[in-house]
Amino acid sequence: MEIAIVVVFVLGYLAIALEHPLRLDKAASALLLGTICWAIFVLGIQEIPEGLMHYYHDFVENNTFLKDSEMVPSFLESRLLHHLSEIASILFFLLGAMTIVETVDAHGGFKLITDRITTDNKVKLIWIISTLTFFFSAVLDNLTATIVMISLLRKLIRDRPTRWFFVGFIVIAANAGGAWSPIGEVVPLLVLTMTMRGKIYRPRVSQDDEEETKITVKERSTIFIVGILGLLFVPVFKTVTHLPPFMGMMLSLGVMWAVTEVMHRDRSYNARKKLAVIGVLKKIDSASVLFFLGILLGVAALQEVGTLGNLAALLDATIGDIYVINLSIGLLSAIVDNVPLVAAAQGMYPIAETGVFAQNGSFWLFLAYCAGTGGSALIIGSAAGVAAMGIERIDFLWYMKHLTWLALLGYVAGATVFILMGS
C-alpha cells in the first residue's frame, strides 16, 4: 500500500512538472494525486500504522457508541477531516489574501508604490523587489508577501519571461525572509549583479474611458491603506486571540468588503461589479486553490501512511550527522511540504534538557533554516512557490532550468555560514 501511494505521488508530481508537454492543467493532476492517494490508503489498509495507534486509541475511547466494524472506517474519516481542517485554513487564508490584493489592484492602489519605483535597470529592480519581499515576508508570511509582490511586478514588467524570473526571486526572498536568513537571498543576487544585463519595460497603461469606473486619488489611497493594514492585522489578530491566521484574514476581508460596498454604493451596477469585492471574487484563480488542495491532500496521505516518518528514520540511520540530516530535510522540503517533515523530525529527536537538541538548540535552529529555505529549490516546494506557480502560470521545468541552481547556491551559502558560526 505504501509503495502504491508513493508511486501515485511521484507520477502526480511528474504530471505537474510536465504540465505543458502533457497539456494537462496542474490542478487536475494535483487533485488526482491527492484523492487517489487517500483512496489507496483507505482501501488498502489492513492494520492501523504504528504511528497512528495513539490517535486510534483516543478515537476509540471517545467513540464507544460505534460498533467494532465501524471503528476503522470512522477513524480513517476522522484522520482525513483532521488534515482537511488544516488544509482548509490554508486555502481560506489564500483566498482571503488573493481577494484583498486583487481589490487593491482593481482600485489602482499599487500605483502608490510602483510610481515611486522609477528605475528600468534590471539589476537595481531585482534588488529592490527582493529586499521588499524579504522584509515583508518577515513581518507577515511568505504566502501573503508573494501574492502582494507579484501584483506589484505586473505593474512594472511587461514581458512574461522577465517577470517569471523576478517572480522566482520573490519566492526565494520570501522563503529567506520567513527564516530571517538574508544570505540565502543575497548570494544569488550578487551572482545576478555580475551577470544580469538589460532594462525592463513597463506594461502599457490602458485609459479607462468610462467615467463611472474612474477612481479618485482619495479612493485609491483609502483602499490601499485598508488593504495593507488588513494584511498587517492578521498576525496581530492571531497573537491576541490565538485563533488560526485565516480568521484574521477573513476579518480583514470582511472590512474591505464593507468599505468597498459603502464607497461605491452611489455608482452604477457595472462600476460596482468591477470595483466591489463581490465582483473581484469572480476574478480569483480558483484553479490555484484546487491545486493547493490536491498537493496538500497528497502530502497528508504520505504522512498518514508513515512514509515521512520512515524517511526521517532512514536519514538518522544512514547519515547520523545532524547537519547533513537537516540539509537533507531541507532538500526534501522542495518536494514535500516542510511542516510534516519537521513534525517527523521532532518525532525522531525529542527535545532534551541540554545540548544540540535542547529548546533553541542548534539542531532545531538549523532545521528551521533548512526547512524554511530549502523549498525554494523547486517552484512547488513552498507555499510561496505554489502560489507563484498558480498566479503566474510558471512552468515547473522553466523554474528548474533558470532558478533552481541560484536557490541552491543561496541555500548552501546560508547553511555554510550557520555551520561555521556554530563550530
Beta strands, then each sheet from edge to edge (+ up, - down):
end
